[in-house]
């Protein structure tokens, strides 16, 4: 039955998401079709992919995200997501004691160069994460280092970030702009379908997701393995 649902095609020629379908032997609820918002994938689909990958939940799209929260998202999107200690005994930074929320994620992000402390060794966990922070984290995950950008590291990073399409659906434009929850979700979705610098394969393989023929993230198998209830269904035009 799931196979039949995945093969549904919309005559409108739009790529859509049929979400909230709870399959059972007794009933099949009505499924809502979403029109394309940008870059073929709907926002609702992006939200669900990032959720099933364990990176972030969409609760308030316009809410600004703290550096502490972003450290957790970044590590959850990395190969180190399963190495975060359940019990922390060492401070992650001068202003992040071991007992602080997301302390283990902050320590992991700092240790692996995904984020940096500020002057004086403070992490400033409660301040808003900026586009500059996000660029550093994403390009590091993709295998880029400062040496890849010559003498103008900041400018080279920004240019590469945009050239790779990592800014698709991200409202922040200036390096100091704060990121909203929606910005972060779109950022990590873009990351999943971007090729790593060295392997030239989609980064999403780190989290066991693949890229479909239309260039979007296909997390259907992961959804079926990790969740019960709502099923992600993607459709293509014929």
C-alpha positions in Angstrom: 0.0 0.0 0.0 2.9 2.3 0.8 4.5 1.5 -2.5 1.3 2.6 -4.3 1.2 5.9 -2.3 4.8 6.7 -3.3 4.0 6.3 -7.0 1.2 8.9 -7.0 1.8 11.6 -9.6 0.2 15.0 -9.7 -1.0 16.2 -13.1 -0.2 19.8 -12.2 3.5 19.0 -12.7 4.3 20.2 -9.2 6.5 18.3 -6.8 4.6 17.9 -3.6 4.5 16.3 -0.2 1.7 14.2 1.1 2.2 14.4 4.9 0.3 13.2 7.9 -0.8 9.9 6.4 -1.3 7.3 9.1 -1.5 3.9 7.4 -3.5 1.2 9.0 -5.6 -1.8 8.0 -8.7 0.0 9.1 -8.5 3.5 7.7 -6.4 5.9 5.6 -6.8 9.6 6.5 -7.0 12.2 3.9 -3.6 13.5 2.9 -2.8 17.1 2.2 -0.9 18.1 -0.9 1.6 21.0 -0.7 2.6 23.1 -3.7 6.3 23.8 -4.4 7.7 26.6 -2.4 11.2 26.7 -3.8 14.0 24.5 -5.2 11.5 21.7 -5.8 11.2 20.6 -2.1 8.3 22.1 -0.1 9.0 23.7 3.3 6.9 21.1 5.0 9.0 18.3 3.4 12.2 20.0 4.5 10.9 20.3 8.1 10.1 16.6 8.2 13.4 15.5 6.7 15.4 17.5 9.3 13.2 16.2 12.1 13.5 12.5 11.1 17.3 13.0 10.8 17.3 14.1 14.4 18.7 17.5 13.7 15.9 19.9 14.7 12.1 20.2 15.2 10.1 22.9 13.6 8.2 24.6 16.4 8.3 28.4 15.7 9.8 29.2 12.3 10.4 32.9 13.1 12.1 32.3 16.4 15.8 33.2 16.5 18.1 30.3 17.4 20.8 30.5 20.1 24.4 29.5 19.7 23.8 26.7 22.2 20.9 25.3 20.2 22.9 25.6 17.0 25.8 23.6 18.5 23.3 20.8 19.2 21.9 20.9 15.7 25.3 21.0 14.1 26.6 18.0 16.1 23.4 16.1 15.4 24.1 16.7 11.7 27.6 15.3 12.0 29.5 12.1 12.3 30.1 12.8 16.0 26.4 12.8 16.9 26.7 9.5 18.8 29.8 10.5 20.7 28.3 13.2 22.9 28.7 12.2 26.6 25.4 11.6 28.4 27.0 13.0 31.6 29.3 15.9 31.4 32.0 16.5 34.0 34.1 19.2 32.3 33.1 22.7 31.4 32.7 23.2 27.6 33.9 26.8 27.8 34.5 29.5 30.3 30.8 30.4 30.4 29.5 26.9 29.7 29.7 24.7 32.9 29.4 21.0 32.6 25.8 21.2 33.9 24.7 23.7 31.3 22.1 22.7 28.7 23.8 21.4 25.5 27.2 21.4 27.2 28.2 18.1 25.6 27.2 19.4 22.2 29.0 22.6 22.6 32.2 20.8 23.7 31.9 18.5 20.7 31.4 21.4 18.3 34.4 23.2 19.6 36.6 20.2 19.7 36.0 19.4 16.0 36.2 23.0 14.8 32.5 23.3 13.9 32.2 26.4 16.1 34.6 28.7 17.9 34.7 30.6 21.2 34.8 34.3 21.3 37.5 36.5 22.7 38.4 35.6 26.3 37.3 32.0 25.8 33.6 32.5 26.2 31.1 30.7 24.0 28.3 33.1 24.7 25.7 30.3 24.4 22.6 32.4 24.8 23.3 34.9 22.0 21.8 34.4 18.6 23.7 32.3 16.1 24.8 34.3 13.1 25.1 33.5 9.4 28.9 33.6 9.9 28.6 30.9 12.5 26.5 28.8 10.2 28.9 29.2 7.2 31.8 28.1 9.4 29.9 25.0 10.6 28.6 23.9 7.3 31.8 24.3 5.3 33.7 22.5 8.0 31.3 19.6 7.9 31.8 19.5 4.1 35.6 19.2 4.6 36.7 22.8 3.8 39.4 24.5 5.8 40.7 28.0 6.1 43.5 27.1 3.6 40.8 26.6 0.9 40.0 30.3 0.9 43.3 32.1 0.4 44.0 35.4 2.1 40.3 36.5 2.3 39.0 33.6 4.4 35.7 35.4 5.3 35.0 36.4 1.7 36.0 33.1 0.3 33.8 31.2 2.8 30.8 33.4 1.9 31.3 33.0 -1.8 31.6 29.2 -1.5 28.6 29.0 0.8 26.5 30.7 -1.8 28.0 28.9 -4.8 27.1 25.6 -3.2 23.5 26.7 -2.7 23.7 26.4 1.1 21.8 29.7 1.4 18.7 28.4 -0.4 15.7 29.4 1.7 17.9 31.2 4.3 16.7 34.7 5.0 19.9 35.9 6.7 22.1 37.8 4.1 24.8 39.6 6.1 27.4 37.7 8.1 26.2 39.2 11.3 22.5 38.5 10.7 20.8 36.1 13.2 19.3 32.9 12.0 15.7 31.9 12.6 14.6 28.3 13.2 13.4 28.1 9.6 16.8 29.4 8.4 18.5 26.6 10.3 16.2 23.9 9.0 16.7 25.1 5.4 20.5 25.4 6.0 20.8 21.8 7.2 18.5 20.5 4.4 20.7 22.1 1.9 23.8 20.7 3.6 22.4 17.1 3.3 22.2 17.4 -0.5 25.5 19.1 -1.0 28.6 17.2 -2.1 31.5 17.0 0.4 34.7 18.6 -0.9 36.9 15.5 -0.9 34.4 12.6 -1.6 32.2 14.5 -4.0 29.2 12.5 -2.6 26.2 14.0 -1.0 26.8 14.9 2.7 23.5 13.2 3.6 25.1 9.8 3.4 26.6 10.6 6.8 23.1 10.4 8.2 22.0 7.5 6.0 19.8 9.6 3.6 20.2 9.5 -0.2 19.5 12.0 -3.0 16.7 11.3 -5.4 16.9 11.7 -9.1 15.5 15.3 -8.9 18.3 16.3 -6.6 16.3 16.4 -3.4 16.8 14.5 -0.1 15.1 11.1 0.1 14.7 10.2 3.7 11.8 7.7 3.2 13.8 4.7 4.3 15.0 6.4 7.4 11.5 7.6 8.2 10.1 4.0 8.0 12.9 2.7 10.1 12.9 5.3 12.9 9.3 6.5 13.1 5.8 5.1 13.2 2.7 7.0 12.1 3.2 9.9 9.6 4.9 8.9 6.4 6.9 11.1 4.0 5.6 10.6 0.5 7.2 12.3 -2.5 5.6 12.5 -5.9 6.9 13.5 -9.3 5.1 14.7 -12.4 4.6 12.4 -15.4 
